Amino acid sequence: MKVPFMDLKALHESISDEIQAAIKSVVESCAFAGGPFVETFERQFSAFCQCDYAVGVGSGTEALWMALLALGVGEGDEVITVPNTFIATAEAISFCGAKPVFVDIDEHSYTINPELIERAITPRTKAIIPVHIFGQMADMDAIMAIAKKYGLFVVEDACQAHGAEYKQRHAGSIGDAGCFSFYPGKNLGAFGEAGAVITNNPDLAQKIRVLRDHGQHQKNDHGVVGWNGRMDGLQGAVLSVKLKYLTGWNQARRDNASHYNSFLSDIKEVKVPGSRVHNKHVYHIYSVRVSNRTEFMAALANKDISCGIHYPNPVHRQKAYMELGCAQGSYPVAERCANEFVSLPMCPKLSVEQIEYVSQQIRQAL
Ligand SMILES: *Cc1c(COP(=O)(O)O)cnc(C)c1O
């Protein structure tokens, strides 16, 4: 049985008429760059996140970068984050002129270990970026308490966590800002590149709106040096359609994860992902840990099962960040997990039969 890592085509087939109609209305109105379709989506997405404002931008990377810029992060500042993330989290810090400072993760949730944050804080620390990796939120109460104590900003990297919750509060809505990616494969994906920042702070929202539009607060009046970071109208329209289905799709991912958990729970060589009781995990990625990953993945590939690795090399061990001088062993939990993670096929359209087949093949492979 062929099991793709994810099946976007199947996901879109069921809503194809609605998507076509949305695209047609953008084409007919020619509102391609920013404009009414983006504004409508911003209103809908902020309401979905139970947050006051959403500002649509070009990508998740740009959302992180502009949120940090708008908070005044710049040259000489340090921003704390984790090494087990997509490199964009660190790039956004670097592109502000600031320095990423890594903190190791918790062994079970794979999110930042709050007990290790305080020792990483220096007089130059300006912000913390917790990453809600794989679709599970970091321990926000502990993080917000530390941020308050030291006067730091918190920018949530919610690029993998659309609709995730922590104690009934939505991903992105707890910190000063929350950043989302709508890269096609994310839980809420555009038909191309897109992203958004959400916030409850009206001044911050306004600063980001100005930054994404060449620093102009009104036409031809450029008060600050900005950038072209607008969201496309087509993406806004497609996202408005797909947002209506996000809760159902997230529930399907959660059901799929619990099927995997029950099929795999008695295999002692496989560590299934943990979800904290107060968290609503949305399983952007369902990552298990195994000790012999290469053979494991080869055996599954042999059975037409596509897996992934998120991410094989933590950010501090990437050549791009060698200058930070973080030796092997600096972040032992993140490094150990990076060596063991295997992302199994996961998407809303995965069937129980497929999940059972993958689980059976895992049993055989071991
Ligand atoms: C996808 C992702 C990003 C970057 O988003 P893009 O839209 O691809 O720029 C940032 N952080 C994390 C954790 C991500 O998964």
The ligand as a Tripos MOL2 file, in Angstrom:
@<TRIPOS>MOLECULE
LIG
   15    15     1     0     0
SMALL
NO_CHARGES

@<TRIPOS>ATOM
      1 C1          7.5420   26.6970    8.3660 C.3       1 LIG1
      2 C2          8.2070   27.2820    9.5540 C.ar      1 LIG1
      3 C3          8.7460   28.5850    9.5540 C.ar      1 LIG1
      4 C4          8.8740   29.4240    8.3110 C.3       1 LIG1
      5 O1          7.7300   29.6260    7.5950 O.3       1 LIG1
      6 P1          7.8050   29.9690    6.0190 P.3       1 LIG1
      7 O2          6.4000   30.3220    5.6850 O.co2     1 LIG1
      8 O3          8.2890   28.7570    5.3190 O.co2     1 LIG1
      9 O4          8.7280   31.1140    5.8600 O.co2     1 LIG1
     10 C5          9.2550   29.0860   10.7330 C.ar      1 LIG1
     11 N1          9.2710   28.3490   11.8570 N.ar      1 LIG1
     12 C6          8.8010   27.0860   11.8930 C.ar      1 LIG1
     13 C7          8.8420   26.3270   13.1820 C.3       1 LIG1
     14 C8          8.2690   26.5100   10.7440 C.ar      1 LIG1
     15 O5          7.8270   25.2460   10.7750 O.3       1 LIG1
@<TRIPOS>BOND
     1     1     2 1
     2     2     3 ar
     3     2    14 ar
     4     3     4 1
     5     3    10 ar
     6     4     5 1
     7     5     6 1
     8     6     7 2
     9     6     8 1
    10     6     9 1
    11    10    11 ar
    12    11    12 ar
    13    12    13 1
    14    12    14 ar
    15    14    15 1
@<TRIPOS>SUBSTRUCTURE
     1 LIG1         1 GROUP 0 **** ****
